[in-house]
Amino acid sequence: MKVGVLFSTSTGNCETVGGYIVQAAKAAGLDVDDLKEVSEAREIEKYSGLIVGAPTWNTGADSERSGTSWDEWLYSDLPSLNLKDKKVAVFGVGDQISYGDNFCDAAGELYDQFLKAGCKMLGFTSTDGYDHDDSKALLPDGRFCGLMLDEDNQSEESEGRANKWIEQLKGEGLFA
Ligand SMILES: Cc1cc2nc3c(=O)[nH]c(=O)nc-3n(C[C@H](O)[C@H](O)[C@H](O)COP(=O)(O)O)c2cc1C
């Protein structure tokens, strides 16, 4: 029962950081499948858990914030899948300096839609070390709803953040 890691991208950053996440899980000996583009992923229900990631391109939009294939997938494919009680963790890539009022907003949309599908959401993180003003990826308690990465301004942090997050997800039972 593997964990699947699904992403989508416009310019490749989400694929890069998704690669760090898969690499970190494999290095820790965890049962994880290879990285997959969401629109090409099949039999998603078979995974024991999911890690899902998106960039943000549609700045300030209420929905379809990623500007990638997630936008259609979330509203056409996801509602037809049975993912009830599936453990899911979200990651996002964004730019906290140029888009500081909307940092990683699409990650918040992934969180909301998977939660609505009945999934058990894991992997919340602190905002310490980030410099944004606002984000739709924030939970009411002030934490991010997953792992946020910034390849435009803090790319040197991404691998370390991915490693630490995988340890956290292991502790939270995503790979159990
Ligand atoms: C036109 C444009 C709009 C963007 N809007 C946002 C945004 O609202 N929030 C954010 O965090 N990043 C925003 N970004 C930054 C991208 O999300 C960031 O560069 C990301 O790493 C791209 O990921 P990708 O290469 O996987 O597509 C924007 C970038 C551009 C060029």
Ligand as a Chemical Component Dictionary entry (heavy atoms), coordinates in Angstrom:
data_LIG
# 
_chem_comp.id                   LIG 
_chem_comp.type                 NON-POLYMER 
_chem_comp.pdbx_formal_charge   0 
_chem_comp.three_letter_code    LIG 
# 
loop_
_chem_comp_atom.comp_id 
_chem_comp_atom.atom_id 
_chem_comp_atom.alt_atom_id 
_chem_comp_atom.type_symbol 
_chem_comp_atom.charge 
_chem_comp_atom.model_Cartn_x 
_chem_comp_atom.model_Cartn_y 
_chem_comp_atom.model_Cartn_z 
_chem_comp_atom.pdbx_ordinal 
LIG C1  C1  C 0 1.864  35.648 -13.509 1  
LIG C2  C2  C 0 2.302  34.964 -12.239 2  
LIG C3  C3  C 0 1.400  34.863 -11.186 3  
LIG C4  C4  C 0 1.791  34.244 -9.983  4  
LIG N1  N1  N 0 0.911  34.233 -8.909  5  
LIG C5  C5  C 0 1.320  33.762 -7.713  6  
LIG C6  C6  C 0 0.485  33.848 -6.564  7  
LIG O1  O1  O 0 -0.633 34.380 -6.604  8  
LIG N2  N2  N 0 0.943  33.327 -5.395  9  
LIG C7  C7  C 0 2.171  32.751 -5.291  10 
LIG O2  O2  O 0 2.536  32.294 -4.208  11 
LIG N3  N3  N 0 3.002  32.654 -6.373  12 
LIG C8  C8  C 0 2.602  33.151 -7.564  13 
LIG N4  N4  N 0 3.437  33.061 -8.650  14 
LIG C9  C9  C 0 4.730  32.380 -8.508  15 
LIG C10 C10 C 0 4.683  30.905 -8.920  16 
LIG O3  O3  O 0 3.683  30.209 -8.229  17 
LIG C11 C11 C 0 6.033  30.283 -8.594  18 
LIG O4  O4  O 0 7.026  30.799 -9.457  19 
LIG C12 C12 C 0 6.022  28.757 -8.663  20 
LIG O5  O5  O 0 7.250  28.263 -8.198  21 
LIG C13 C13 C 0 5.737  28.248 -10.061 22 
LIG O6  O6  O 0 5.628  26.855 -10.002 23 
LIG P1  P1  P 0 5.667  25.912 -11.293 24 
LIG O7  O7  O 0 7.030  26.120 -11.923 25 
LIG O8  O8  O 0 5.524  24.542 -10.741 26 
LIG O9  O9  O 0 4.529  26.301 -12.180 27 
LIG C14 C14 C 0 3.084  33.690 -9.848  28 
LIG C15 C15 C 0 3.986  33.782 -10.926 29 
LIG C16 C16 C 0 3.623  34.437 -12.095 30 
LIG C17 C17 C 0 4.641  34.599 -13.184 31 
# 
loop_
_chem_comp_bond.comp_id 
_chem_comp_bond.atom_id_1 
_chem_comp_bond.atom_id_2 
_chem_comp_bond.value_order 
_chem_comp_bond.pdbx_ordinal 
LIG C1  C2  SING 1  
LIG C2  C3  SING 2  
LIG C2  C16 DOUB 3  
LIG C3  C4  DOUB 4  
LIG C4  N1  SING 5  
LIG C4  C14 SING 6  
LIG N1  C5  DOUB 7  
LIG C5  C6  SING 8  
LIG C5  C8  SING 9  
LIG C6  O1  DOUB 10 
LIG C6  N2  SING 11 
LIG N2  C7  SING 12 
LIG C7  O2  DOUB 13 
LIG C7  N3  SING 14 
LIG N3  C8  DOUB 15 
LIG C8  N4  SING 16 
LIG N4  C9  SING 17 
LIG N4  C14 SING 18 
LIG C9  C10 SING 19 
LIG C10 O3  SING 20 
LIG C10 C11 SING 21 
LIG C11 O4  SING 22 
LIG C11 C12 SING 23 
LIG C12 O5  SING 24 
LIG C12 C13 SING 25 
LIG C13 O6  SING 26 
LIG O6  P1  SING 27 
LIG P1  O7  DOUB 28 
LIG P1  O8  SING 29 
LIG P1  O9  SING 30 
LIG C14 C15 DOUB 31 
LIG C15 C16 SING 32 
LIG C16 C17 SING 33 
# 
